[in-house]
Amino acid sequence: MKTLKALSALLTYPSEELCAAVDEIRAALDAEGVLSPAARQALEPLLQELASEDLYDLQERYVLLFDRSRSLSLHLFEHVHGESRDRGQAMVDLKSVYEAGGFAIGGSELPDYVPLFLEYCSLQPEAEARLLLSEPAHVLSALGERLRKKGSNYAAVFEALVGLAAAAPSREAFEALVEEAEVDPNDLVALDKLWEDEEVRFGPGAAIADCGVDSLAAKIRQARRPAPGLDVPAAPRPRTVFTHASRS
């Protein structure tokens, strides 16, 4: 879905190229028409903001939102594993999924970076893309709610993503995430405490079984396994997915 590619772009660090592409993003969203009229209209303030405001103001606001607040991190596994060792294995699994699908990650972004995940989803058949979105839907929904409370126009992007998912997020999983305490990014003592390594657990039950993101890679692998008796096709030649330039 081109819409997912457009939404992925809107969640990247503001650049001159992104701001210049606002009309192109609008055109892609309108041409495909998969968003509800309300969801499409809700994106307009962010599009206007990117097209008209000073670039340095846009960048400063982005960093304050997404880079200095763990509760608004754009890395999916951050909201499930934190800094525990389970997150590392989840990264490896998701990277393997991308590679098995013929895609290699360009640049230095981690596999669970939301814009990169959306870029991967955008290249899948629509039905599969919607199913993939339903796995982390509770995380996306919680991010949208937190941004809405902050009065951020970025909230509309996450609300649009939840609307595109094949299934609504689990209420229990959503509430568990959204109830996490917010921390003032200027409170350095509180930030240090929040970013401390979490307890590392081993053995059965160590992973958060009820969280869709935790099982995301496993479910994608399962879906790609051939049915009994079918030949396994040769793996496609990897293609590089070019991510946006890293922030300075």
C-alpha positions as CSV (number, residue, x, y, z in Angstrom):
1,M,0.0,0.0,0.0
2,K,1.4,3.4,-1.0
3,T,-0.4,4.9,1.9
4,L,1.9,3.0,4.3
5,K,4.9,4.4,2.5
6,A,3.5,7.9,2.8
7,L,2.7,7.4,6.5
8,S,6.2,6.0,7.0
9,A,7.7,9.2,5.5
10,L,5.6,11.4,7.8
11,L,7.2,9.7,10.8
12,T,10.8,10.3,9.7
13,Y,13.0,13.2,10.9
14,P,11.9,16.4,9.1
15,S,14.2,17.3,6.2
16,E,14.0,19.6,3.3
17,E,13.2,16.7,1.1
18,L,10.3,15.6,3.3
19,C,8.9,19.1,3.5
20,A,9.1,19.5,-0.3
21,A,7.3,16.2,-0.8
22,V,4.2,17.1,1.1
23,D,2.1,17.6,-2.0
24,E,3.3,14.2,-3.3
25,I,2.4,12.6,0.0
26,R,-1.1,14.2,-0.2
27,A,-1.5,12.9,-3.8
28,A,-0.5,9.3,-2.8
29,L,-3.0,9.3,0.1
30,D,-5.8,10.6,-2.0
31,A,-5.1,8.4,-5.0
32,E,-5.1,5.1,-3.0
33,G,-8.1,6.1,-0.9
34,V,-7.8,3.4,1.8
35,L,-8.0,5.8,4.7
36,S,-11.4,6.8,6.0
37,P,-12.4,10.4,5.2
38,A,-12.0,11.3,8.9
39,A,-8.5,9.8,9.1
40,R,-7.4,11.5,5.9
41,Q,-8.7,14.9,7.1
42,A,-7.0,14.4,10.5
43,L,-3.6,14.2,8.7
44,E,-4.0,17.6,7.1
45,P,-2.7,19.7,10.1
46,L,0.5,17.7,10.1
47,L,0.9,18.0,6.3
48,Q,0.4,21.8,6.6
49,E,2.8,22.0,9.5
50,L,5.5,20.2,7.5
51,A,4.9,22.4,4.4
52,S,4.9,25.8,6.1
53,E,6.8,25.9,9.3
54,D,10.5,26.5,9.8
55,L,12.6,23.4,9.3
56,Y,14.6,23.8,12.5
57,D,11.5,24.3,14.6
58,L,10.1,21.1,13.0
59,Q,13.3,19.2,13.8
60,E,13.5,20.5,17.4
61,R,9.9,19.5,18.0
62,Y,10.5,16.0,16.5
63,V,13.5,15.4,18.7
64,L,11.7,16.5,21.8
65,L,8.8,14.2,21.1
66,F,10.4,11.0,19.8
67,D,14.1,11.0,20.8
68,R,13.9,12.3,24.4
69,S,10.9,10.3,25.7
70,R,11.0,6.6,26.1
71,S,7.1,6.5,26.1
72,L,7.1,7.9,22.6
73,S,10.0,5.9,21.2
74,L,9.6,5.0,17.5
75,H,11.1,1.6,18.2
76,L,8.4,-1.0,18.7
77,F,10.3,-3.4,20.9
78,E,11.2,-0.6,23.3
79,H,7.6,-0.7,24.4
80,V,7.7,-4.5,25.0
81,H,11.2,-5.4,26.1
82,G,12.7,-2.1,27.2
83,E,16.5,-2.6,27.4
84,S,16.3,-6.3,28.4
85,R,18.2,-9.0,26.4
86,D,15.0,-10.3,24.9
87,R,14.9,-7.2,22.8
88,G,18.2,-8.2,21.1
89,Q,16.8,-11.6,20.0
90,A,13.6,-10.0,18.8
91,M,15.7,-7.6,16.6
92,V,17.6,-10.5,15.1
93,D,14.3,-12.4,14.4
94,L,12.7,-9.4,12.7
95,K,15.8,-8.6,10.7
96,S,15.7,-12.3,9.5
97,V,12.1,-11.8,8.4
98,Y,13.0,-8.8,6.3
99,E,15.9,-10.7,4.7
100,A,13.8,-13.8,4.1
101,G,11.4,-11.6,2.2
102,G,14.3,-10.3,-0.1
103,F,14.9,-7.0,1.7
104,A,18.1,-5.7,3.3
105,I,18.1,-2.8,5.7
106,G,20.1,0.1,4.5
107,G,21.6,2.7,6.8
108,S,21.9,2.3,10.6
109,E,18.2,2.0,11.6
110,L,17.1,-0.9,13.8
111,P,14.6,-3.4,12.4
112,D,11.8,-2.3,14.8
113,Y,12.0,1.4,13.8
114,V,8.4,2.2,13.0
115,P,9.0,4.0,9.6
116,L,11.2,1.0,8.5
117,F,8.5,-1.5,9.6
118,L,5.9,0.5,7.7
119,E,8.1,0.5,4.6
120,Y,8.4,-3.3,4.8
121,C,4.6,-3.5,5.2
122,S,4.0,-1.2,2.3
123,L,5.7,-3.7,-0.1
124,Q,3.4,-6.6,1.0
125,P,0.0,-7.5,-0.4
126,E,-2.7,-5.3,1.2
127,A,-4.3,-8.1,3.2
128,E,-0.9,-9.2,4.6
129,A,0.1,-5.6,5.3
130,R,-3.1,-5.1,7.4
131,L,-2.4,-8.3,9.3
132,L,1.1,-7.2,10.1
133,L,-0.2,-3.9,11.4
134,S,-2.5,-5.6,13.7
135,E,0.4,-7.2,15.6
136,P,1.7,-4.0,17.1
137,A,-1.6,-2.2,16.9
138,H,-1.8,-1.8,20.7
139,V,1.6,0.0,20.7
140,L,0.6,2.2,17.8
141,S,-2.7,3.0,19.5
142,A,-0.9,3.9,22.8
143,L,1.6,6.2,20.9
144,G,-1.3,7.9,19.2
145,E,-3.1,8.5,22.5
146,R,0.0,9.9,24.2
147,L,0.6,12.2,21.3
148,R,-3.0,13.3,21.2
149,K,-2.8,14.3,24.9
150,K,0.3,16.4,24.1
151,G,-1.6,18.1,21.3
152,S,0.8,16.8,18.7
153,N,-0.4,16.5,15.0
154,Y,1.7,13.3,14.8
155,A,-1.1,11.6,16.7
156,A,-3.1,11.4,13.4
157,V,-0.5,9.2,11.8
158,F,-0.8,6.5,14.5
159,E,-4.6,6.7,14.5
160,A,-4.6,6.2,10.7
161,L,-2.3,3.1,11.1
162,V,-4.6,1.6,13.8
163,G,-7.5,2.2,11.4
164,L,-5.7,0.3,8.6
165,A,-4.9,-2.8,10.8
166,A,-6.9,-6.0,10.2
167,A,-7.9,-6.2,13.9
168,A,-8.4,-3.7,16.6
169,P,-5.8,-3.7,19.4
170,S,-6.4,-5.7,22.6
171,R,-8.0,-3.4,25.2
172,E,-5.9,-5.0,28.0
173,A,-2.6,-4.6,26.1
174,F,-3.4,-1.0,25.1
175,E,-4.4,0.0,28.7
176,A,-1.2,-1.7,30.1
177,L,0.9,0.5,27.8
178,V,-1.0,3.8,27.9
179,E,-1.1,3.8,31.7
180,E,2.8,4.0,31.9
181,A,3.9,7.2,33.6
182,E,5.1,10.0,31.3
183,V,8.5,11.5,32.2
184,D,9.4,15.2,31.5
185,P,12.3,15.0,29.0
186,N,14.0,17.8,30.9
187,D,14.0,15.9,34.2
188,L,17.4,14.2,33.9
189,V,17.1,12.4,37.2
190,A,13.8,10.8,36.2
191,L,15.1,10.0,32.7
192,D,18.2,8.2,34.2
193,K,15.9,6.1,36.4
194,L,13.5,5.3,33.5
195,W,16.3,4.2,31.2
196,E,17.9,1.8,33.7
197,D,18.3,-1.7,32.5
198,E,15.3,-3.9,33.3
199,E,15.5,-7.2,35.1
200,V,16.7,-10.0,32.8
201,R,14.5,-13.1,33.1
202,F,15.1,-16.5,31.7
203,G,13.0,-19.6,31.2
204,P,9.3,-20.1,30.5
205,G,7.2,-17.0,30.8
206,A,10.2,-14.7,30.4
207,A,8.7,-13.1,27.3
208,I,5.5,-11.1,27.2
209,A,3.3,-13.7,25.5
210,D,0.2,-11.6,25.3
211,C,1.9,-8.7,23.4
212,G,1.5,-8.9,19.6
213,V,4.9,-7.2,18.9
214,D,6.7,-9.8,20.9
215,S,5.4,-12.5,18.6
216,L,5.6,-10.4,15.4
217,A,8.6,-12.1,13.8
218,A,7.5,-15.6,14.8
219,K,4.1,-15.1,13.3
220,I,5.5,-13.7,10.0
221,R,7.9,-16.7,9.8
222,Q,5.0,-19.0,10.4
223,A,2.9,-17.4,7.6
224,R,5.8,-17.8,5.1
225,R,6.3,-21.5,5.7
226,P,5.1,-23.6,2.7
227,A,2.2,-26.0,3.1
228,P,3.1,-29.7,3.4
229,G,3.9,-31.2,0.1
230,L,4.7,-28.0,-1.7
231,D,8.2,-27.2,-3.0
232,V,10.0,-24.4,-1.4
233,P,10.7,-21.7,-4.0
234,A,14.2,-20.2,-4.3
235,A,14.7,-17.2,-2.1
236,P,14.5,-13.9,-4.1
237,R,17.6,-11.9,-4.6
238,P,17.8,-9.4,-1.8
239,R,16.9,-5.8,-2.5
240,T,18.1,-2.9,-0.5
241,V,15.4,-0.8,1.2
242,F,16.9,2.6,1.4
243,T,16.0,4.3,4.7
244,H,16.1,8.1,5.3
245,A,19.3,9.7,6.2
246,S,20.2,9.3,9.9
247,R,19.8,12.4,12.0
248,S,22.8,14.5,13.1
